[in-house]
Amino acid sequence: MPRSVSRRDFLVSTAVAAAAPLIVPARVLGREGAAPPSERITLGVIGIGPRCTYDLTAMLKFDDVRCIAIADVQAKRRDAGKKLVDDHYGDDKLELHRDFRELLDRKDIDAVLIATGDRWHAAASMLAAQAGKDVYSEKPCGITIADCQALADTMHREKRVFQAGTQRRSVPNFQKAVEMVHSGKLGKLHTLHASVYKPTLDNTWLPAEPQPERDVVDWNLWLGPAPWRPFNQQYVDGKWRGQWDFDSGARLLDWGAHTVDLCQWANQADDTTPIDYEPKENEIVCRYANGVKLILDFLPEPFGKREPHYITRLGTCPVRFIGDKGSVETGDEGEIVAEPESLLEGFDQSKRVRGLDVAAHARNFFDCIRSREMPAANQNVMRRSHIASHAAAISWILKRKLTFDPAKEEFVNDAEANRLKARGKREWG
């Protein structure tokens, strides 16, 4: 039998234990530059494909953010996401969900990264806001004008922080090009060029294939609000792009969500849109009420068939701003070309950040979650730039010039065009 412990022995041992130093890792206390767990923003992910992996890899580097859950309709993507996150944190704590609504029901999640296919962006963002989550949504944020309107209205009503994934607003070379316009260095602005994919209309169906078990691929949830069609593995592997039922604005918004957005910013038009849209063979010409012209230049397909209207070495998503005293052009490679060259005096082009980099944009989002301020690509910015892109796409679809009222956000005296502002929604839940 163990010997009994006297009161004196107990008091002595207790005093010794109290005097001994308590070893707590510095990271737990918030030292070493890390935020303590109580101050970290908890992040959930909805839809983890290639683009989301890129976004999330940047977000995982922030010590004041912790990703705790991923939802995806595909088992293989859920598993890949868990490996990415657990490997980063060195533990096995990430939780997985097939149905993102389970993730939204969790009270321990502050914000969500939404990177599903286009058809889900608006609906998932609005459900997240209604669940009390702040939202970073990949673009295009809505596949119709009506979706973009409802999304922006929901974020205001629910008082949530919203950041559209148009990260080029946070990339230095694009910021510099816009600053050159706003500072008056180009003189009076008169023309903006936004590069876009040539629009396409594809309503064909791929052949039906046997539908997998729901835990492997939840086909009904993958389709979501989009019209029903038979399962085909190529859809979930990415061949939904370019399909009218799944894509945004006849694919025009793939680049246009970025490049039109940058032109809106340069023209200080974040609270409006162009008023005229006229489709031509290789471009769509738009005009603002202030007289500035916006030209959506179609990417040559196949590439090289004709000379593009931009400098190809500047990379993807190039834009050009032209005033009566000079011009500036830039793209995703980070280089800026100005005419005259003296406009770039004092600007260091050696420290380039590629246009795909989301680090600064994501940091802006998380900082605004704490401050409750409006991020760089907030719901108002998204609403107007997306609506402008959709209006241009509708003019291309109808093959005629359209007039748009930015205040009412509707086409003037054109019922057919106004019907294309929205699409029917499938009951999926």
N, C-alpha and C positions, 0 to 999 in steps of 0.2 A: 504494500500500500504506500502511496506517496506520503511523505511527511506533511503534516498540516502547516500552513503558512501563518506565521504570527502577524499581528497588526503592524509591528515594527518592520518586519521583513517586507510587507506589502507597501508601506509608505516609502521605504528606501528604494525599492525597485521602481515604483511609480515616479519618484523624483528623478531617478537616473534616466528613465525613458523620456521624461519631459525635457530633460536637458540635452538629450541627443539631437543632433540636427536632422530635420526632415528633408530627405532628398526628393526634390520635385524637378522634373525636366524643365529647362528654361522655356521651351516652346509652350508648355502648358500655362505658364504664367504670362505669356505674351512677350517674353524677351526674345532676343535673337531676331528681331524684326517681324516676329509672327504674332498674329492676333490670338488672344486666348479663345477657347471654344465658345465661350458665352457671347463673344462679339463677332463671331464669324457669320457670314451670310451663307445659308444652306441652299444648295442648288439642286434642282431636279432637271432631268433631260427628257424631252419627248421627241423621239425619232433620232436614231443615231446611225446615219450613213456616212459617206465620205466627207461631205461638207461639215457635218456636225463634229466629226472626229477632229477636223482642223480647228474648228471653233473651240471645242472643249479642251483640246491640248493646250491652247493659249490660256484658257480660264483656270486650268488646274494649277498653273504657276503662281496664282495669287494666294498668298498665305492667309488672307482674311476671307477666303471663299472655300467652302467644302462641298463637293459633289457627293450626295448621299443616295441618289436613286436615279435609275434610268428606266424609261418605258419605251418599248418598241414592239411592233406586231410580229417581227421576225426573230425567231430564237437565235439564229446565228449572229444577228446584229446585237441582241441583248448580251450574248456571251462575249462578243468582241469588246463591247463597251465595258463590261465588268472587268475584263483583263486589263484594259487601258487604265481604268481608274484605280483598281486595286494595286496594280504594279506601281503606279505613281505614288500612292500613299503608303505602300508597303504593308497593307493589311487585307482583310477579307470582309470589309464592312459594307460595301456598296450593295444596295438592294435592287432587285429587278422586278418589273411589272410588265405584263403583256398589254393590259388595258391602261391607258394613261389617266383615265378617270380615277383609278385607285391612287395613283401618284398625287393627283390634285386634291384628293380627300385628306391627305396627310397634313397635320398641323405643324410638323417639324420642317416644312420646306418654305423658304422665303421667296424664292424666285425660280423661274424656269427658263431654260433654253429650248426653243422650239425649232426643230430643223427637220420636219417631215417633208413630204412632197408638197407642192404648191397648194393642192386642193384642201389641205388641212390647216394651213397657217392661220387664217383668220378665225376659223371655228375654234381651234385649240387655244388660240390666244385669248379669245373672249371667255371661254370656259375657265381658263386659268385666272383671268382677272376677277371673274365672279367668285372664284374660290379664294381670293385674297392674295394672289401671287403677283409679283412684278414680272415683266415679260421681256425677254430678248428674243425676237422672232427673225428667223432668216427671211430673206426676200425671195420672190415677191410676196408681200404680206397679205394680199388678197387677190383672188383671181378675177374679180369684177370690181367695178366702181362701187356698187352697193356694198360689197364686202369691206372695202377700205373705209367707207363712210361709217358702217356699223362698228367696225373695229375701233376707229378713232373715238367715236361717241362712247363706246363701252369703257375705254380706258379713262376718259374724263369722268364718266358717271361713277366708276368704281374707285377713282382716285389712285390708280396704279401707275408705276413708273414703266414706260414702254420705250424700248430701243429697237428700231428697225435695223436689220443686218446690212445696211448700206454703209459699210465701214470706211469707204473712201472719204467720207466727211472728216475722218480722224487721221488721215494719212498725209504727211507733210507736203508732198509735191502738189497734191490736189488743193490743199489748204492754201499754199503759196499762190497757185494760179488764180484762185478765187480772190485772194487778198489783192492781187495786182489789178483785178477789175474794180473792186470796191474802193481802192485807193485812188483811182483815176489815172493810173499809169498808162492804160490803154486808150485814154480819152473817152469819148462817148461810145458806149457799147452799142453795137448794131446787129451782130450775128453770133449765134451759138451753134456749135456742131456737137451732136451726141451720136456716137457710134452704136448701132444696134444690129442684132441678127435680123436677116430678112424674114419677115413674118411668114408663117406657114399655117395652113388649115388642114388638119388630118383627123378624120372621123372614122378611120378604118379600125376593125377589131382584129387582134391576133387570134389564132386558132385556140379553141378551148382545150385545156389540159385538166387532168385530174386535180381536184382541189385538195391541198394538204390538210392535215389535222390542224385544228385551230391553234394549238400550242406551237406548231412549227411556223405557220403563217396564218394569221387571222385575216382572211381575205375580206370579210365584211367590214372589219375595222380599218383595214388598209384603204378600201374604197371610201369609207366615211360618207361625207355629203355628196360625193360624185355619183353620177348615174351607175347603175349596176351593169356589169358585163362579166363574161366567163373568165375564170382564172387563167393566167398564163404567166409562167415564171419570169419571162422577160420584163413584164411590167414592174415587178418588185425589184428587179435588178437594175432598173433605171430607164427602161424603154417607154415609160409614160411621158417623157419629155416630148413636146411637140404635139401631143394628143389634146384636142380641144377640151375634152372632158376633164383633163387633169392639169393642164398647163395654163399659163397666164397670158392673156392678150395676144393669142396666136404666136406665142413665144417671144414677142417683142420685148417683154419685161425682163427676160433673162439678163440682158445687158442694160436695157432701158431703165430699169429700177435704179441702177447706179448712175448712168450717164445723164439721163434726163434730170435726175435729182441734183447732180452737180451743176447742170445748166440753170436749173431753178434757183439754186443757191447763188450762183454768179450774178444772176439777173435780179437778185433780192426779191424773188417772187415766191417765197415760201408760203405766202398767204393767198396765192392766186394760181392761175393756170393760163396757158395760151387760150385765145378766143377763136382762132381759126386753125383748121387742120386740113391739109390738102395732099393726098397721096399722089406720088409720081413714080416713074419706073424704078428708080434706085434710091428713093428717099421719100420722106414725108416732111412737108414744109409747114411749119406752124408759126403763128404770129401772136405776140402778146399785145395787150392794150396800149403799152408804152411804145409800140412800134418795133421792138426787138424781134428779130427772126430766129426761130429755133429750127434747125435742120437735123432730122434723124437720118443719118447716113447708113444704108444697109451694108452689112459686111458682105463682100463678094463671095458668092457660092457658085461653083467651087472657087476657093481662094486663088487669086491671081488672074481670074477671067477678065477682070477690068481693074484699073488702077483705083484703089480706095481714096477717099478724100482726106486721109490722115496719114501720119508718118508711122509706118508699120513697126519700126524698131522701138517705138515707145511702149509697145506691148498691148495687152488687152484693155478694153474699156477706155479708149482714148477720148478726150474731149478737146475742143478748140474754142477759144473765146476771142472775138475780133472787135476792136474798136477803131475809131478814126485816127488813132495815133500809134497803133501797134496791135500785136496779137500774141497769144500764148497758147501752147498746146502741150499736153502731158498725158501719160498713160500709166499702166501698172508697173512698168520697169523703174519708175521713179525719176526719170530724166525729164527736164523741162526745156522746151524749145521756145524762144521768144524772138519776135521781130519788132524792133531792132534788138540785137543781143544786149545792148546796154541796159535794157529793162531788168536784166538779171544781175546787175552789179551788186556784189556783196552777198549773193545767195550761194551757199556751199552745196554743190550737187554731189559731192563725194559720199555723203552719209544718206544713202537712199533707203527707203522703206518700200517694199513692194505693196502694190495696191490690194493684194489678198490678205495682208496682215490684219488681224482683228484685235491685237493686244490692246492698243490705245482705245479703241472703240468699246471693247468689253470693260476696260478699266473705267471709262466714262459712265457706263451703265451701272456698275457696282458702286461707284462714288455717288451717283444720283439716288441710288436706293437708300443710302445713308442720309443724304441731304434733302431728299424729296424734291429736288429740282428737276427740270426738264432736260433729258439727254440731247445729244447733238442731232440724232435722227429720231426725234420724238414722234408721237402720233399725228401731230399737225403737219410736220414736215413730210412724213410718209403719205398722209392723205392726199396732199396736193400733188406731189411728184408722181405718185402711183396713178392718180386720176388723170393727169396729163398724159401719161404713157398709155393708159387704157383708151383714152379718147383718140389718140393717134392710131392705135390698133383698130379701133372701130371704123375710123375713116378709111383705113386700108381694106378692111373686110368689105365695106359697102362700096368701095371704089369711087368715092365722091368727096368733094369738099364739104366739111361740116363746120357749123358755127356753134360755139359752146359758151354758156353763161357761167362764169366762175362763181358768182354769188349764189345762184340757185343750184349749181353743179348738175346742169342738165343741158342737153342739146336744144338749140333754138328751132322750133317749128319742124321737128323731125321725129315722128313717133317711132319709126323703125330703129333709128339710132338709140333712142331712149330705151327701147325694149332690150337692147344689148347691154344696158348698164347692170343687169342682174341675170342670174340663172336660177332655175329651179333646184331645190335641195332634196336629196333622197333621205328618207327616214331610215336611219342606220342603227340607232341605239337599242 
